[in-house]
């Protein structure tokens, strides 16, 4: 998914609510994130701008200083009960083993720590990922795990000119050290596999107009790199945009 201004604003608000300072944070990031449509690496943003105490990112590709970790399986013991902040900005939706990825987040987070997820609703981002999440999934997960819900809302993922696509923005507070729920309990929660969604009319809505806008946008992105000066202008504009807003989020 990548970091966006909306995500930066959300995470800053969450930390402010519980009075947690960035300089005191040991954080783990699922995926080796970069700012959307720029070359600004999230690790650099958190370590050099936010000046966190520790930043660890996990990704199978090992890029941008990330640890090579497959979230389909239990994370290394060294990561257990280690972090005050876990961020999942569009990563768990691509992991086949949903029980394990959410258990990993729970296990890596310390008591009195925060877990932030920004993930796609079932009627948004068609054909993007393996799984989609209705709002009630997070409400029920919080009750079963005894998390405090700091914030839970539906919000647009991007600002213009990207076509609006809504996501779940949720922040949990882990009140105590405890075992994660059983796989049986987890499997009873509502998560929708992408392959089943076209048949589920209650949650999956194929909005023809939005899909056409996305198609135009992707075509635009395919053409621009072939025109040198336009590509340079395009990258510079996004770089300025995200640099400006990341400074505002200090």
N, C-alpha and C positions, 0 to 999 in steps of 0.2 A: 504493500500500500504506500509506504513512505510517509514521512512526517509532513504535516501541513500546519498552517497557522492555526486552524481550528483545534488541532490536537495539542499544539503548544499552549494555547490559551487554556484548554481543559486541564492539562496536567499541572499548570501553574496554580490554577484555582484550587485544585484538589490539595496540593501541598500547603497552600495558604490556609485552607479550612482546618487542617490538623496541626498547623504550626510546625511543619517540618522544613528545615532549611536545606537548600540544594547542597551546600558545602558539607553537610553531615550525612549525605546519602551514599550508601552503597547500592548500586542499581544493576539489574540484569535486564537486558533488552532481548526479546525474542526476535530473531532476524537481524541481519546486518543492515539496518535502515539508513536511508539517505533522505534528504529533503526532496519532496516530489518535484520532478522536472528540474533538478539542479544537481551539481556534483558535490554538494556540501554533505559530508558524512556525519551521521548522527553522533558517533563516538566523539568526533572532534568538537561538536556543538556542546555535548554534555561535559566533556573534560576541560575544554578551554574557555567556554562562555559561562556555563553553569558551575564549573569547577567542583564537580562531584568528588566525593572521597574515593569512590571506585566505580568503574563502568566495565561491565562484562557483557558482550553480545554473543549470542549463540546462533550459528547457522551452518548448515551442511556444506555450503560453498567455501567457508573459511575466509571470505573476503573482508576487507576493511578492518582487519584486526580481530575478527570474531573467532571464537572457539568452534571447532568442528564438532557439533553435537546433533544427533538425530533425536528430535523431540518425540518420535514414536516410541522411544524407549526411556527407561529411567535415566535421569541426568547423573553425572558423576557425583560421588559422595561429597566431594569438596565443595559442591554448590548448594548442598542442602542446608537450610536454615541460615543463610548467609546474607540475604539482601533485605534492605528496608523498602525497596521499590522494585517491582517487576512490571515491565511494560510490554504489552502485546498489541502492537499497532498493525493489525492485518497480517498476522503470521499463523496463528492457530487454525484459522479457516482452511489452511492448505495442508494440515497434518491429518493423515488418515486415522491414526489412533487418538480419537478425541478424549477418551478417558485419561490416557497417559499424559497428554499435553497439559490438560487442566490440573492433573495431579502434580505434574512437575512444577507448575506455577505455584501451587499451594505449598509444596515441599521446600521450594527455594526461598519462600518469603518467611521472614522472621515474625514472631509474635509482635503485634503493634506495627506491622508493616502494611504497605499498600500494594494492591494489584490493580492495574489499569488495563482494560481491554477496549479497543475500538474495532468492531467487527461488523460485517454486512448483515442487514436485514434480509429476510427471504425474498422480498419483492424488489431488490436492488442489486446492481452489479451482476446481471445475468451472465452465466457461463464464465465467471471469474475464478471460482474456487471450488473446493470439495464440499464445504459445509456452510450453511446459513443459520442465523440465530434469531428466534423471536425474543421479544423483550421478556416474556415470562420465564424463559430459560434462566436468565440471570437472577431474577427475583427468587425463583425456587432454589437455585444453587446457593444463594446467600443464606436462605433459611436452613438448608440442610447442613451447610458448613459452619454455620454460626458466624458468618461475616456481617460486619456492619456496612450497609450501603451508604457510601459517602455521597455519590451522585449516580444517577441512572437516567439517561435521557436519549432521545432520538434526535439526531442532528445531521445536517448536511456535511458530507465529508470534505467537500471542496468549495472554495469561493469561485465566482465567475472568473474566466470564461468557461470553466468545466461545467458540463450539464449537471444539475443537482442530482446527487445520489445519497440517500440517507443511510446512516449507520447507527448502531448502538454504541454509545459512549458510557462506560460504566467504571466506577472506582470502588473497590472493596477495601475495607479495613479488617485485617486479620487480628481478631481480639486475643487469641491465645494459640499456643502450640497444640496441635491436635492432628490426628490421622485424617486423611482425606476420606470422603465418603466411599462406599463400596462401588464396585463396577455395576452391580445390579441396580443400586440407587441412581447412579449416573445415567445408565441406559434408559431409565424411565423418564428422564428429562427430554424436553422437545428440542432436538437439533435436526435440521433437515439436510439430507444429502442432496447434492446438486442433481444427481441422476433421477431423483424422485420428485423434484419440485414442479416440473411442468404438469404433472398430474394433480398437484395439490392446489386447487383453485382458491382455497381460503388464504394461502400465504403467498403464492407466486403469481405475480401480475406482469405479463409481458406488455409493457407500454411501448407501442410501436413508435411513437414520436421520439421518446427518449432513446430507444435503440438506434433510430436513424441519426440522431444528433451524435451519439457515440461513434457511429460508423463514419460520419463526416470528420469528426475530430481525429480518429485514427488515421484516416486518409491524409489529413492535413499533416499529421506527424510523420507519415511515411514520405511525403513529398519534400518537406522542409530540409531534411538532412542532405538531399541531393542538390540543394541550391546553397552553396557555401555561405554567401553573405547573409542570407535569411536565417540559416541555422545559427550563425554567430550572434545575430540580433536576438533570436529566440532564446538561446541559452543565457545571454547576458541579462535579458529582461527577467527571466525566472530567478537568476542568481541574485539580482538586486532586490527582487520582491521578497525572497525568503531571508536574505541577509537582513533587510530592514525589519521584517516582522520578528525574526529571532532576537534582534537587539531590543525590540520593544517588550519582549517577553521576559527580560531579565528581572 
